[in-house]
Amino acid sequence: MEAYLDNSATTRCLESVRDIVVKTMMEDFGNPSAKHLVGVYAERYLKEAREQIAKTMKVTEKEIFFTSGGTEADNWAIIGTALANQRMGKHIITTSVEHAAVLEPMKYLETLGFSVTYLKTDRYGKISLKELEQEIREDTILVSIMYVNNEIGAVEPIEEAARIIKEKNQKTLFHVDAIQAYGKYKIYPKKTGIDLLAVSGHKIHGPKGIGFLYINEKVKIKPLILGGGQQKGMRSGTDNVSGAAGIGLAAKAAYESYEEKWNHLLKLKSYFMEQLKEMDGVIWNSLPGEQGAPHIVSVSFEGIRSEVLLHALEEKGVYASAGSACSSNKKQTASHTLLAIHMPRELLDCTLRFSFCEMTSMEEITYAIEVLKQLVPALRRYVRR
């Protein structure tokens, strides 16, 4: 048996998504910028995808812009708004547990003379709203806070943060990295006070290489990719029709039977955590139940290197991760998220992430638990020798 429990890295495409991607590659393969009928057919897929996405968030289709993925969406939101609004100020606020797609643009902006404040978090990765309020200044032009942390599943108080930001400085823009949250939480940017929001397709059973950025129509932002003027001149480049059609369908499907999917994820998470509590030397880095995201569990196994346990699990057909898949090609270093939550140094290299999706079965969870209960004590005995 196999148990794929690395859905925060990527999810399997829905069959309906696969079918529409193939159809737009093999049949309706036109360039949507072309003026002939084949191009018109391709353009219809883009329009429908925007409508499908916009409907899930109760925004307008003209506020949805397709990108190559979540990283580009985050980069654009941060760098594009900073450059467009720098006359109003050069102060930005983010958190110490953001994804690299946010932290690296912040570092880049610092080289251009912007000042960035990094909010601290508690043991479970949640920010302090009081600290956020204290740090907002007259020259604060942007706040960027992730909705759900990709490594430990911390859920930030986005609605409360938006309220505080707008009350303290109405001109401050609010960007949310919702890459691990979209599809798991109902998100209504206009009602909440979110100005920009980034999403990635392959996290919601859509294709890789496609994402979108919601930009409130009132937001002043500069384009980062220049060229033929596609997407109203905001994001040039030949439109990825297949990717857009795929993410549109995936977005629509993500919110169908929403309550049923949420309860399924919560049941898997609760059972997984409850069963592993019986084991010695298990430290949780994720909050239980609805206090944290329903699909991400971070756990440290005392005395066992994560790489060793990962390979042992892989041999048994259980697939998890040691953190963000986006960092897998880098030289092994301690996770900035785990450092930010003040994890004891001896546990930094003993931590795994298990992540679920709507396709994950209870049988997979049960099997993974059985394997862990076999491997962990055996590996500890081996290490002690």
KOLFIMI-149340 format. One record per residue (C-alpha): residue number from 1; residue in three letters; x, y, z. Coordinates in Angstrom, 1 decimal. Each point is the difference from the previous one (the first is absolute). Layout:
    k    r      px      py      pz
  NUM  ALA       X       Y       Z
...
***
This chain:
    k    r      px      py      pz
    1  MET     0.0     0.0     0.0
    2  GLU     1.0     3.6    -0.5
    3  ALA    -0.9     3.2     1.9
    4  TYR     0.7     3.3    -1.7
    5  LEU     0.0     2.5     2.8
    6  ASP     1.8     2.9    -1.6
    7  ASN    -2.9     1.9    -1.5
    8  SER     1.4     3.4     1.2
    9  ALA     2.8    -0.6    -2.5
   10  THR    -2.4    -0.8    -2.8
   11  THR    -3.3    -1.7    -0.6
   12  ARG    -1.2    -2.4    -2.7
   13  CYS    -2.0     1.6    -2.8
   14  LEU    -3.7    -0.7    -0.1
   15  GLU    -1.0    -2.1    -3.0
   16  SER    -2.2     2.8    -1.3
   17  VAL     3.0     2.4     0.2
   18  ARG     2.1    -2.5    -1.9
   19  ASP    -2.6    -0.3    -2.7
   20  ILE    -0.4     3.8    -0.5
   21  VAL     3.7     0.5    -0.1
   22  VAL     0.4    -2.7    -2.7
   23  LYS    -3.0     1.4    -1.9
   24  THR     1.5     3.5    -0.1
   25  MET     3.3    -1.4    -1.1
   26  MET    -1.2    -2.3    -2.7
   27  GLU    -3.3     1.4    -1.3
   28  ASP    -0.6     3.6     1.1
   29  PHE     3.7     0.9    -0.2
   30  GLY    -0.2     3.5    -1.4
   31  ASN     1.7     3.1     1.2
   32  PRO    -2.6     2.1     1.7
   33  SER     1.6     3.2    -1.4
   34  ALA    -0.7    -1.2    -3.5
   35  LYS    -3.0     1.7    -1.7
   36  HIS    -1.3    -3.1    -1.9
   37  LEU    -2.5    -2.5     1.3
   38  VAL     2.5    -2.4     1.5
   39  GLY     1.4     2.8     2.1
   40  VAL    -3.5     1.1     1.0
   41  TYR    -0.7    -3.6     1.3
   42  ALA     3.2     0.2     2.1
   43  GLU    -0.9     3.3     1.4
   44  ARG    -3.3    -1.4     1.3
   45  TYR     1.9    -2.4     2.2
   46  LEU     1.8     2.9     1.7
   47  LYS    -3.2     1.9     0.5
   48  GLU    -1.7    -3.0     1.5
   49  ALA     2.9    -0.8     2.3
   50  ARG     0.0     3.6     1.3
   51  GLU    -3.7    -0.2     0.6
   52  GLN     0.4    -3.3     1.9
   53  ILE     2.7     1.3     2.2
   54  ALA    -1.6     3.4     0.7
   55  LYS    -3.3    -1.7     1.0
   56  THR     1.8    -2.0     2.8
   57  MET     1.1     3.3     1.6
   58  LYS    -2.9     2.3    -1.0
   59  VAL     2.3     2.3    -2.0
   60  THR    -0.1     1.1    -3.6
   61  GLU     1.7    -1.9    -2.8
   62  LYS     2.0     3.1    -1.0
   63  GLU     1.8    -0.2     3.3
   64  ILE     1.4    -3.5    -0.7
   65  PHE     3.4    -0.2    -1.8
   66  PHE     1.6    -3.2    -0.9
   67  THR     3.7    -0.6     0.9
   68  SER     2.5    -2.9    -0.4
   69  GLY    -0.8    -1.0     3.6
   70  GLY     0.0     1.1     3.6
   71  THR     3.6     1.2     0.0
   72  GLU    -0.6     2.5    -2.8
   73  ALA    -3.3     1.1     1.5
   74  ASP     1.7     0.8     3.4
   75  ASN     2.9     1.7    -1.7
   76  TRP    -2.3     2.1    -2.1
   77  ALA    -2.2     1.0     2.9
   78  ILE     2.9     1.1     2.1
   79  ILE     2.5     1.5    -2.4
   80  GLY    -2.7     1.4    -2.3
   81  THR    -1.9     1.9     2.8
   82  ALA     3.2     1.1     1.7
   83  LEU     1.3     1.6    -3.2
   84  ALA    -3.3     1.6    -0.8
   85  ASN    -0.6     1.5     3.4
   86  GLN     3.5     0.9     1.2
   87  ARG    -0.8     3.7    -0.1
   88  MET    -2.4    -0.5     2.9
   89  GLY     2.6    -1.8     2.0
   90  LYS     2.6    -2.8     0.0
   91  HIS    -1.0    -2.0     3.1
   92  ILE    -1.4    -3.6    -0.4
   93  ILE    -1.1    -2.5     2.6
   94  THR     0.1    -3.8    -0.3
   95  THR     0.6    -3.0     2.3
   96  SER     3.0    -2.1     0.8
   97  VAL    -1.7    -3.2    -1.1
   98  GLU    -0.9     0.9    -3.6
   99  HIS     0.8    -2.1    -3.0
  100  ALA     3.2     0.8    -1.9
  101  ALA    -2.3     1.4    -2.8
  102  VAL    -0.7     2.8     2.4
  103  LEU     3.2     0.3     2.0
  104  GLU     2.3     0.2    -3.0
  105  PRO    -1.9     2.9    -1.7
  106  MET     0.2     1.7     3.4
  107  LYS     3.8    -0.4     0.1
  108  TYR     0.1     1.4    -3.6
  109  LEU    -2.0     3.0     1.0
  110  GLU     2.3     0.7     2.9
  111  THR     2.9     0.3    -2.5
  112  LEU    -2.1     2.8    -1.7
  113  GLY    -0.3     1.9     3.2
  114  PHE    -3.3    -1.3     1.4
  115  SER    -0.3    -0.8     3.7
  116  VAL    -1.6    -3.3     1.0
  117  THR    -1.3    -1.0     3.4
  118  TYR    -0.2    -3.7     0.7
  119  LEU    -2.7    -0.9     2.6
  120  LYS     0.9    -2.7     2.5
  121  THR    -2.2    -3.0     0.7
  122  ASP    -0.9    -2.2     3.0
  123  ARG     1.0    -3.7     0.4
  124  TYR    -2.6    -1.0    -2.6
  125  GLY     0.8     2.6    -2.6
  126  LYS    -2.8     2.5     0.7
  127  ILE     0.7     3.8    -0.1
  128  SER    -0.9     2.5     2.7
  129  LEU    -2.7     2.4    -1.1
  130  LYS     1.2     2.4     2.6
  131  GLU     3.5     0.0    -1.5
  132  LEU    -1.5     0.5    -3.5
  133  GLU    -2.0     3.0     1.2
  134  GLN     3.1     1.5     1.6
  135  GLU     2.1    -0.4    -3.1
  136  ILE    -2.4     1.7    -2.5
  137  ARG     1.3     3.5    -0.7
  138  GLU    -1.1     2.9    -2.2
  139  ASP     2.6    -1.1    -2.6
  140  THR    -1.1    -3.6     0.0
  141  ILE    -1.1    -0.8    -3.5
  142  LEU    -0.4    -3.7     0.1
  143  VAL    -0.7    -2.9     2.5
  144  SER     0.5    -3.6    -1.3
  145  ILE    -1.2    -2.9     2.2
  146  MET    -0.4    -3.6    -1.0
  147  TYR    -3.4    -1.5     0.7
  148  VAL     1.3    -3.5     0.8
  149  ASN     3.6    -0.9     0.6
  150  ASN     1.2    -2.6    -2.4
  151  GLU     2.3    -1.8     2.5
  152  ILE    -2.0    -0.2     3.3
  153  GLY    -3.5     0.9    -1.0
  154  ALA    -0.3     3.1     2.2
  155  VAL    -3.1     2.1    -0.9
  156  GLU     0.6     3.7     0.3
  157  PRO    -2.9     2.3     1.2
  158  ILE    -0.5     1.5    -3.5
  159  GLU    -3.4     1.7     0.6
  160  GLU     1.2     1.6     3.2
  161  ALA     3.3     1.1    -1.6
  162  ALA    -1.9     1.6    -2.9
  163  ARG    -2.2     1.9     2.4
  164  ILE     3.0     1.3     2.0
  165  ILE     1.9     1.0    -3.2
  166  LYS    -2.9     2.0    -1.4
  167  GLU    -0.8     1.7     3.3
  168  LYS     3.6     1.0     0.6
  169  ASN     0.8     1.1    -3.6
  170  GLN    -2.6    -0.2    -2.7
  171  LYS     2.6     0.5    -2.7
  172  THR     1.9    -3.1     1.0
  173  LEU    -0.5    -2.9    -2.4
  174  PHE    -0.5    -3.5     1.3
  175  HIS     1.4    -3.0    -1.9
  176  VAL    -0.8    -3.6     1.0
  177  ASP     1.9    -3.1    -1.2
  178  ALA    -3.0    -2.4    -0.1
  179  ILE     1.8    -2.8    -1.8
  180  GLN    -0.6    -2.5     2.8
  181  ALA    -3.3     1.5     1.0
  182  TYR    -2.0     0.4    -3.2
  183  GLY    -2.4    -2.9    -0.3
  184  LYS     0.2    -0.8     3.7
  185  TYR    -1.5     3.3     1.2
  186  LYS    -2.7     2.2    -1.4
  187  ILE     1.8     3.2    -0.9
  188  TYR    -1.8     3.2    -1.0
  189  PRO     2.6     2.7    -0.5
  190  LYS    -2.4     3.0    -0.4
  191  LYS    -1.9    -0.9     3.2
  192  THR     3.2    -0.7     1.9
  193  GLY     2.1     2.9    -1.2
  194  ILE     2.6    -1.9    -2.0
  195  ASP     1.4     2.0    -2.9
  196  LEU     2.2    -2.7    -1.6
  197  LEU    -0.2    -3.8     0.2
  198  ALA     2.3    -2.7    -1.5
  199  VAL    -1.1    -3.5    -0.9
  200  SER     1.8    -3.0    -1.7
  201  GLY    -1.7    -2.5    -2.2
  202  HIS     1.8    -3.2     1.0
  203  LYS    -0.9     0.3     3.7
  204  ILE    -3.7    -0.3    -0.9
  205  HIS     0.1    -3.0    -2.4
  206  GLY     0.7     2.3    -3.0
  207  PRO     3.0     0.0    -2.4
  208  LYS     3.5     1.1     1.0
  209  GLY     1.3     3.2    -1.6
  210  ILE    -3.1     2.0     0.5
  211  GLY    -1.3     2.3     2.8
  212  PHE    -1.8     3.2     0.3
  213  LEU     0.1     3.3     1.8
  214  TYR    -3.1     1.8     1.2
  215  ILE     0.5     3.7    -0.2
  216  ASN    -2.6     2.3     1.2
  217  GLU    -0.9     2.4    -2.8
  218  LYS     0.9     3.0     2.2
  219  VAL     3.5    -1.2     0.7
  220  LYS     3.0     1.8    -1.7
  221  ILE     2.5    -2.6    -1.2
  222  LYS     2.7    -0.2    -2.6
  223  PRO     0.4    -2.9    -2.4
  224  LEU     3.1    -2.1     0.3
  225  ILE    -0.1    -1.8    -3.3
  226  LEU    -0.1     2.3    -3.0
  227  GLY    -0.6    -1.0    -3.6
  228  GLY    -3.0    -0.4    -2.3
  229  GLY    -2.5     1.5     2.4
  230  GLN    -2.1    -3.0     0.9
  231  GLN    -2.3     0.1     3.0
  232  LYS    -0.7     3.7    -0.4
  233  GLY     3.7     0.7    -0.2
  234  MET     0.4    -1.1     3.6
  235  ARG     1.7    -3.4    -0.7
  236  SER     1.4    -0.5    -3.4
  237  GLY     0.7    -3.3    -1.7
  238  THR    -2.0    -2.5    -2.0
  239  ASP    -2.9    -1.0     2.1
  240  ASN     0.2    -3.5     1.5
  241  VAL    -3.4    -1.1    -1.1
  242  SER     0.4    -3.6     1.1
  243  GLY     1.2     1.0     3.5
  244  ALA    -2.7     2.7     0.4
  245  ALA    -2.8    -2.4    -1.1
  246  GLY     1.4    -2.6     2.5
  247  ILE     0.3     2.3     3.0
  248  GLY    -3.4     1.5    -0.7
  249  LEU    -1.6    -3.5     0.1
  250  ALA     2.1    -0.9     3.1
  251  ALA    -1.1     3.2     1.8
  252  LYS    -3.6    -0.7    -0.7
  253  ALA     0.3    -3.6     1.1
  254  ALA     1.9     1.0     3.2
  255  TYR    -3.2     1.6     1.4
  256  GLU    -2.4    -2.7    -1.0
  257  SER    -1.1    -2.1     2.9
  258  TYR     2.1     2.3     2.1
  259  GLU    -1.3    -1.0     3.5
  260  GLU     0.5    -3.7    -0.8
  261  LYS     3.6     0.5    -1.2
  262  TRP     0.8     2.1     3.1
  263  ASN    -1.4    -2.6     2.4
  264  HIS     1.9    -2.7    -1.8
  265  LEU     3.3     1.8     0.4
  266  LEU    -0.7     0.8     3.6
  267  LYS    -0.8    -3.7     0.7
  268  LEU     3.2    -1.1    -1.6
  269  LYS     2.1     2.5     1.9
  270  SER    -1.7    -0.7     3.3
  271  TYR     0.4    -3.8    -0.3
  272  PHE     3.7     0.4    -1.1
  273  MET     0.9     2.2     2.9
  274  GLU    -2.0    -2.1     2.5
  275  GLN     1.7    -3.3    -1.0
  276  LEU     3.5     1.4     0.0
  277  LYS    -0.5     1.4     3.6
  278  GLU     0.5    -3.5     1.2
  279  MET     3.6     0.1    -1.1
  280  ASP     2.9     1.2     2.1
  281  GLY     2.1     2.9    -1.1
  282  VAL    -2.6     1.6    -2.3
  283  ILE    -0.2     3.8     0.0
  284  TRP    -2.8     1.8    -1.8
  285  ASN     0.8     3.3    -1.9
  286  SER    -3.6     0.3    -1.3
  287  LEU    -3.1     0.9     2.0
  288  PRO    -2.7    -2.7     0.2
  289  GLY    -3.4     0.1    -1.7
  290  GLU    -1.3     3.3    -1.4
  291  GLN     2.6     2.0     2.0
  292  GLY     2.4    -0.8    -2.9
  293  ALA    -0.5    -0.8    -3.7
  294  PRO    -1.9    -3.2    -0.5
  295  HIS     2.5    -1.5    -2.5
  296  ILE     3.5     0.6     1.4
  297  VAL     1.6    -1.7     3.0
  298  SER     3.6     0.7     1.0
  299  VAL     1.6    -2.4     2.5
  300  SER     3.4    -0.5     1.5
  301  PHE     1.3    -3.4     0.8
  302  GLU     2.7     0.3     2.7
  303  GLY     3.3    -1.7    -0.8
  304  ILE    -0.7    -0.8    -3.7
  305  ARG     1.3     2.2    -2.9
  306  SER    -2.8     0.9    -2.3
  307  GLU     2.0    -1.1    -3.1
  308  VAL     0.4    -3.5     1.5
  309  LEU    -3.6    -0.3     0.9
  310  LEU    -1.2     1.3    -3.3
  311  HIS     2.0    -2.6    -1.9
  312  ALA    -1.2    -2.8     2.3
  313  LEU    -3.6     1.1    -0.6
  314  GLU     0.6     0.2    -3.7
  315  GLU     1.1    -3.6     0.0
  316  LYS    -3.3    -0.9     1.5
  317  GLY    -2.0     2.1    -2.5
  318  VAL    -0.7     2.9     2.3
  319  TYR     0.8     3.4    -1.5
  320  ALA     0.4     3.1     2.2
  321  SER     2.5     2.9     0.1
  322  ALA     2.4     1.8     2.3
  323  GLY    -1.4     3.4    -0.9
  324  SER    -0.7     2.1    -3.0
  325  ALA     0.6    -1.8    -3.3
  326  CYS     1.1     3.3    -1.5
  327  SER     3.2    -0.2     2.1
  328  SER     0.8    -3.6    -0.8
  329  ASN     2.8     0.9    -2.5
  330  LYS     1.8     2.3     2.4
  331  LYS     2.9    -0.9     2.3
  332  GLN    -1.5    -1.6     3.1
  333  THR    -0.6     2.8     2.6
  334  ALA    -2.3     0.4     2.9
  335  SER    -3.5     1.1    -1.0
  336  HIS    -0.6     3.7     0.7
  337  THR    -3.5    -0.8     1.1
  338  LEU     1.2    -2.5     2.6
  339  LEU     2.6     2.5     1.2
  340  ALA    -2.6     2.7     0.2
  341  ILE    -2.2    -2.0     2.3
  342  HIS     3.1    -0.6     2.2
  343  MET     0.1    -3.7    -0.4
  344  PRO     2.8    -1.6     2.1
  345  ARG     3.1    -0.5    -2.1
  346  GLU     0.0    -3.7     0.6
  347  LEU    -3.4    -0.4    -1.7
  348  LEU     0.7     2.2    -3.1
  349  ASP     1.2    -3.0    -2.0
  350  CYS    -2.6    -2.4     1.5
  351  THR    -3.1     1.5    -1.5
  352  LEU    -2.3    -1.2    -2.7
  353  ARG    -3.1     1.4    -1.7
  354  PHE    -3.0    -2.1    -0.8
  355  SER    -2.6     1.6    -2.2
  356  PHE    -3.4    -1.3    -1.2
  357  CYS    -2.6     0.8    -2.7
  358  GLU    -3.5    -1.0    -0.9
  359  MET     1.3    -3.1    -1.8
  360  THR     1.9    -1.2     3.1
  361  SER    -1.7    -3.1     1.4
  362  MET    -0.3    -1.1     3.6
  363  GLU     1.7    -3.2    -1.1
  364  GLU     3.1     2.0    -1.0
  365  ILE     0.0     1.7     3.3
  366  THR    -0.4    -3.3     1.9
  367  TYR     2.8    -1.6    -2.0
  368  ALA     2.4     3.0     0.5
  369  ILE    -0.7    -0.2     3.8
  370  GLU     0.8    -3.7     0.0
  371  VAL     3.2     0.6    -1.8
  372  LEU     1.1     2.8     2.3
  373  LYS    -0.7    -2.1     3.0
  374  GLN     2.3    -2.7    -1.4
  375  LEU     2.8     2.2    -1.3
  376  VAL     0.4     2.6     2.7
  377  PRO     0.9    -2.3     2.9
  378  ALA     2.2    -2.1    -2.3
  379  LEU     1.9     3.0    -1.3
  380  ARG     0.5     1.3     3.5
  381  ARG     1.5    -3.3     1.1
  382  TYR     2.3     0.2    -3.0
  383  VAL     1.1     3.5     0.9
  384  ARG     0.7    -0.8     3.6
  385  ARG     2.5    -2.7    -1.0
***
